[in-house]
Amino acid sequence: VQLVESGGGLVQPGGSLRLSCAASGFIFSSYDMSWVRQAPGKGPEWVSAINTGGGNIDYADSVKGRFTISRDNAKNTLYLQMNSLKPEDTALYYCARGREGDSDSWGQGTQVAVSS
């Protein structure tokens, strides 16, 4: 199993970023997928999850209405569109196979920093 995140960076408050997660080594279309973030000094926060077909999506209250998760099973890729970014969104963002409670693999993470 390999999960490789990209797309992080430094952005001003109110800005946008799109994270990508390239998956390999398993049948991507057969697994629910998630985004998890961890801010400095804090525990992991499950940001969003999507089922295999993309029709069942969950968001943490902290990102609802601002973030959009999606997937392209033909490209084995998971996405997270992040709009209206806030300083409190600053964290290391991980792509994870599975949902909270039954996830078995995470990527190495991509750093997102929101600051003026």
C-alpha positions in Angstrom: 0.0 0.0 0.0 1.4 3.4 -1.0 -0.4 6.7 -0.4 1.4 9.9 -1.6 0.0 13.3 -0.8 0.8 16.5 -2.6 -0.6 20.0 -3.0 0.2 21.5 0.4 1.8 24.9 0.9 1.6 28.3 2.4 -1.6 30.3 1.7 -3.1 33.4 3.1 -6.4 33.3 5.1 -9.3 33.1 2.8 -7.3 31.3 0.2 -7.6 27.9 -1.4 -5.6 24.7 -1.9 -6.3 21.4 -3.5 -4.6 18.4 -2.0 -4.2 15.2 -4.0 -3.4 11.6 -2.8 -2.0 9.1 -5.4 -2.8 5.6 -4.3 -1.0 2.4 -5.4 -0.5 -1.2 -4.4 -4.1 -2.0 -3.7 -7.5 -1.8 -5.5 -8.3 1.9 -4.8 -11.9 1.6 -5.9 -12.7 -1.0 -3.3 -11.9 1.1 -0.2 -13.4 4.1 1.5 -10.8 6.8 1.9 -10.3 9.7 4.3 -8.3 12.8 5.0 -6.9 13.3 8.4 -5.0 16.3 9.8 -2.7 16.9 12.7 -1.8 20.3 14.0 1.3 20.9 16.1 0.8 19.7 19.6 -2.6 18.2 18.9 -4.0 14.8 18.1 -5.3 13.6 14.7 -8.6 15.1 13.5 -10.6 13.2 10.9 -11.4 15.8 8.3 -13.5 14.0 5.7 -14.3 10.5 4.4 -15.7 9.2 1.1 -17.1 5.8 0.3 -16.0 3.7 -2.7 -18.5 5.2 -5.2 -18.3 8.8 -3.9 -22.0 9.0 -2.8 -21.5 8.8 0.9 -19.4 11.6 2.3 -18.8 12.9 5.8 -17.1 16.1 7.0 -15.9 17.3 10.4 -18.0 20.2 11.6 -14.8 22.4 11.5 -14.5 22.1 7.7 -18.1 21.6 6.6 -19.1 24.0 3.9 -15.4 24.9 3.1 -13.8 21.6 2.1 -14.8 19.1 -0.5 -13.6 15.6 -0.8 -13.7 13.7 -4.1 -12.1 10.7 -5.8 -11.2 9.6 -9.3 -11.2 5.8 -9.2 -9.9 5.7 -12.8 -6.8 7.6 -11.7 -6.5 6.0 -8.3 -6.5 9.5 -6.8 -8.2 11.1 -3.8 -8.7 14.9 -3.6 -9.5 17.5 -1.0 -10.5 21.0 -2.2 -10.0 23.5 0.6 -11.6 26.9 0.3 -11.9 29.8 2.7 -8.9 28.6 4.6 -8.3 29.8 8.2 -5.2 29.8 10.4 -6.7 27.0 12.4 -6.6 24.8 9.3 -2.8 24.8 9.6 -1.7 21.1 10.0 -0.1 18.2 8.4 -2.7 16.6 6.1 -2.7 12.8 5.6 -4.5 10.6 3.2 -5.8 7.4 4.8 -7.2 4.2 3.6 -10.5 3.5 5.4 -12.5 5.5 7.7 -12.0 6.6 11.3 -11.9 3.5 13.5 -10.9 1.1 10.7 -8.1 2.8 8.9 -5.0 0.7 8.2 -2.7 2.9 6.1 -1.7 6.5 6.0 0.5 8.5 3.7 3.5 10.6 4.8 1.5 13.8 4.8 1.6 17.2 3.1 2.0 20.4 5.1 -0.7 23.1 4.9 0.1 26.5 6.5 -2.4 29.3 6.6 -0.9 32.6 7.5 -0.8 36.2 6.5 
